[in-house]
Amino acid sequence: MVSLSLGDPALFRIGGLTRDAPTRSLRIESGDALIFGGPARLMFHGVDRILPGGSSLLANGGRINLTLRRVTPA
């Protein structure tokens, strides 16, 4: 999986394979790409908060995320 962030920066949080696993946060900026492969694809993850005003890419601020996944038949 590839996740591309555009627009305002955000705090991205990633945990483990269970909801109660410890988490860590990192700041992602416009143009950053996160790549998840193997077991990492199954880790709990998401945007914790958007940090407004950090990018002029979108006229009214905000964030766009493009997520690309390969899906194969079961």
CORNORZI-V221299 format. One record per residue. N is the residue number from 1. NEAR is the number of other C-alpha atoms within 8 Angstrom. D_FIRST is the distance of its C-alpha to the first C-alpha in Angstrom with 1 decimal. Layout:
n->N near->NEAR d_first->D_FIRST
n->N near->NEAR d_first->D_FIRST
This chain:
n->1 near->10 d_first->0.0
n->2 near->10 d_first->3.8
n->3 near->11 d_first->6.6
n->4 near->11 d_first->10.1
n->5 near->14 d_first->13.3
n->6 near->12 d_first->16.6
n->7 near->16 d_first->20.0
n->8 near->17 d_first->21.4
n->9 near->14 d_first->20.1
n->10 near->12 d_first->18.9
n->11 near->13 d_first->18.8
n->12 near->13 d_first->15.5
n->13 near->12 d_first->16.1
n->14 near->11 d_first->14.3
n->15 near->13 d_first->16.2
n->16 near->11 d_first->16.2
n->17 near->8 d_first->16.0
n->18 near->8 d_first->18.9
n->19 near->7 d_first->19.9
n->20 near->5 d_first->22.8
n->21 near->8 d_first->21.1
n->22 near->6 d_first->21.8
n->23 near->8 d_first->19.5
n->24 near->7 d_first->19.3
n->25 near->8 d_first->18.8
n->26 near->7 d_first->18.0
n->27 near->8 d_first->18.9
n->28 near->10 d_first->16.5
n->29 near->11 d_first->18.2
n->30 near->10 d_first->18.0
n->31 near->8 d_first->16.0
n->32 near->9 d_first->13.8
n->33 near->8 d_first->10.2
n->34 near->7 d_first->8.2
n->35 near->7 d_first->5.8
n->36 near->8 d_first->5.1
n->37 near->7 d_first->6.4
n->38 near->5 d_first->9.4
n->39 near->6 d_first->11.2
n->40 near->7 d_first->9.5
n->41 near->8 d_first->6.9
n->42 near->6 d_first->10.4
n->43 near->11 d_first->11.8
n->44 near->10 d_first->13.4
n->45 near->8 d_first->12.4
n->46 near->7 d_first->13.5
n->47 near->9 d_first->15.7
n->48 near->8 d_first->19.2
n->49 near->7 d_first->21.2
n->50 near->11 d_first->21.4
n->51 near->9 d_first->23.9
n->52 near->9 d_first->26.0
n->53 near->7 d_first->27.7
n->54 near->8 d_first->25.5
n->55 near->11 d_first->24.6
n->56 near->9 d_first->26.7
n->57 near->8 d_first->24.0
n->58 near->9 d_first->24.7
n->59 near->5 d_first->28.4
n->60 near->4 d_first->28.5
n->61 near->12 d_first->25.8
n->62 near->9 d_first->22.6
n->63 near->11 d_first->18.9
n->64 near->7 d_first->16.4
n->65 near->8 d_first->12.7
n->66 near->7 d_first->10.4
n->67 near->8 d_first->7.1
n->68 near->7 d_first->5.6
n->69 near->6 d_first->4.7
n->70 near->5 d_first->7.0
n->71 near->4 d_first->9.8
n->72 near->4 d_first->12.8
n->73 near->3 d_first->16.2
n->74 near->2 d_first->17.5
